[in-house]
Amino acid sequence: MAQNNTDDLTRVIERYRELIYGLALAETNCRADADDVYQEVFLLYYTKDLVFEDEKARRSWLIRACINISRTCNKSSWYRKRSDDDLDSIPDERSCRTPAQQELWEAVKSLKPKYRTAVYMYYFENIPSAEIAETLGISEDALRTRLSRARKILKEKMRESGYFEKAM
């Protein structure tokens, strides 16, 4: 079945808007760029005549498109590094964070994109590791390594902030 109809687009946007916007924001560190990436992902989806085996394949395609478009945006000549404050808006429930949660989110925002993306997809979107690895085009071992390194960095940042007496 061709996927380029408005009913399908509306359904797909409703289902994946938070995931795609959050991932775009995590990738770009900028709300304006995330808005552009979000629109471009769904425009690309609408204009392609794609057929997916299942919903998992559709989600993987959308995530991969989002990451690729975000990285293109980050490399473009007009791209300017913007404030990480834009990342505070994902996900929305962060408005009621404890000081420790706020400190942890600040640490997540400071991670390199490859770690931040893996952490966001795994811990914030609860996407299975096999699917993340497939979507990112890496092995599950490589994903586990990224997550392990990210946790180590986060643990150290939290220790430096006084949330751990010593790194574990």
C-alpha positions as CSV (number, residue, x, y, z in Angstrom):
1,M,0.0,0.0,0.0
2,A,1.4,3.4,-0.9
3,Q,2.0,5.7,2.0
4,N,1.6,9.1,0.4
5,N,-1.9,10.0,1.4
6,T,-3.0,12.6,3.9
7,D,-4.9,10.2,6.2
8,D,-1.8,8.1,6.5
9,L,0.4,11.1,7.1
10,T,-2.0,12.4,9.8
11,R,-1.9,9.0,11.6
12,V,1.9,8.8,11.3
13,I,2.4,12.3,12.6
14,E,0.0,11.7,15.5
15,R,1.8,8.5,16.5
16,Y,5.4,9.6,16.0
17,R,5.5,13.4,16.5
18,E,6.9,13.4,20.0
19,L,9.6,10.8,19.2
20,I,10.7,12.6,16.0
21,Y,10.6,16.1,17.6
22,G,12.4,14.9,20.7
23,L,15.1,13.1,18.7
24,A,15.5,16.1,16.4
25,L,16.0,18.4,19.4
26,A,18.4,16.0,21.0
27,E,20.4,15.8,17.7
28,T,20.4,19.6,16.9
29,N,20.4,21.3,20.3
30,C,18.1,23.9,18.8
31,R,14.4,24.3,18.7
32,A,14.3,26.2,15.4
33,D,16.4,23.5,13.7
34,A,14.4,20.7,15.4
35,D,11.2,22.3,13.9
36,D,12.8,22.3,10.5
37,V,14.0,18.7,10.8
38,Y,10.6,17.6,12.1
39,Q,8.9,19.1,9.1
40,E,11.4,17.7,6.6
41,V,11.1,14.2,8.0
42,F,7.4,14.1,7.6
43,L,7.5,15.9,4.2
44,L,10.0,13.3,3.0
45,Y,7.7,10.5,4.3
46,Y,4.8,12.0,2.5
47,T,6.6,12.5,-0.8
48,K,8.2,9.0,-0.9
49,D,6.1,6.0,-2.1
50,L,7.2,3.7,0.7
51,V,5.8,0.4,1.7
52,F,6.7,-1.0,5.2
53,E,6.5,-4.6,6.4
54,D,5.3,-3.4,9.8
55,E,5.1,-0.5,12.2
56,K,8.5,-1.3,13.5
57,A,10.0,-0.8,10.0
58,R,8.1,2.5,9.6
59,R,9.4,3.8,13.0
60,S,13.0,2.8,12.1
61,W,12.7,4.6,8.8
62,L,11.4,7.7,10.5
63,I,14.1,7.6,13.2
64,R,16.9,7.1,10.6
65,A,15.5,9.9,8.4
66,C,15.4,12.2,11.4
67,I,19.0,11.4,12.4
68,N,20.3,11.9,8.8
69,I,18.4,15.2,8.3
70,S,19.6,16.4,11.7
71,R,23.2,15.6,10.9
72,T,22.9,17.3,7.5
73,C,21.5,20.4,9.3
74,N,24.4,20.3,11.8
75,K,26.9,20.2,9.0
76,S,25.4,22.9,6.8
77,S,27.1,26.3,6.4
78,W,24.2,28.2,7.8
79,Y,24.1,26.1,11.0
80,R,25.1,28.0,14.1
81,K,25.6,26.3,17.5
82,R,22.8,27.4,19.6
83,S,22.0,27.2,23.3
84,D,21.4,23.9,24.9
85,D,18.5,25.5,26.7
86,D,16.3,24.3,23.8
87,L,16.8,20.7,25.0
88,D,15.0,21.5,28.3
89,S,11.7,21.0,26.5
90,I,12.0,17.3,25.9
91,P,10.1,15.5,27.1
92,D,7.5,17.8,28.4
93,E,7.1,16.2,31.8
94,R,10.5,17.6,32.7
95,S,8.9,20.7,34.0
96,C,8.4,19.0,37.4
97,R,11.9,17.7,37.8
98,T,13.8,17.3,41.1
99,P,17.2,19.0,41.3
100,A,18.9,15.7,40.8
101,Q,16.8,15.0,37.6
102,Q,17.6,18.5,36.4
103,E,21.3,18.0,36.9
104,L,21.1,14.6,35.2
105,W,19.3,16.2,32.2
106,E,22.0,18.9,32.0
107,A,24.6,16.1,31.9
108,V,22.7,14.3,29.1
109,K,22.6,17.5,27.1
110,S,26.3,17.8,27.3
111,L,27.0,14.4,25.8
112,K,28.4,14.0,22.3
113,P,25.6,13.5,19.8
114,K,26.3,9.8,19.2
115,Y,26.0,9.2,23.0
116,R,23.1,11.6,23.5
117,T,21.1,10.0,20.7
118,A,21.6,6.5,22.1
119,V,20.7,7.6,25.6
120,Y,17.6,9.5,24.4
121,M,16.3,6.6,22.3
122,Y,17.0,3.9,24.9
123,Y,16.2,5.6,28.2
124,F,13.7,8.3,27.2
125,E,11.8,6.6,24.3
126,N,12.3,3.0,25.6
127,I,13.2,1.7,22.2
128,P,14.7,-1.8,22.3
129,S,18.4,-1.9,21.8
130,A,18.2,-4.2,18.8
131,E,16.0,-1.7,17.0
132,I,18.2,1.3,18.0
133,A,21.3,-0.6,16.7
134,E,19.6,-1.5,13.5
135,T,18.4,2.1,13.0
136,L,21.8,3.6,13.8
137,G,23.5,1.1,11.5
138,I,25.7,-0.2,14.3
139,S,26.0,-3.6,16.1
140,E,24.2,-4.2,19.4
141,D,27.7,-4.5,20.9
142,A,28.6,-1.0,19.6
143,L,25.3,0.3,21.0
144,R,26.0,-1.3,24.4
145,T,29.4,0.3,24.4
146,R,28.0,3.7,23.6
147,L,25.4,3.4,26.4
148,S,28.1,2.2,28.8
149,R,30.4,5.1,27.9
150,A,27.5,7.5,28.2
151,R,26.6,6.1,31.6
152,K,30.2,6.4,32.8
153,I,30.3,10.1,31.6
154,L,27.0,10.8,33.2
155,K,28.0,9.2,36.5
156,E,31.2,11.3,36.6
157,K,29.3,14.5,35.8
158,M,26.8,13.7,38.6
159,R,29.6,12.8,41.0
160,E,31.3,16.2,40.2
161,S,27.9,17.9,40.9
162,G,27.9,16.2,44.3
163,Y,25.2,13.6,43.7
164,F,27.5,10.7,44.3
165,E,30.1,10.6,47.0
166,K,32.4,8.6,44.7
167,A,32.1,7.2,41.2
168,M,30.9,3.7,41.2
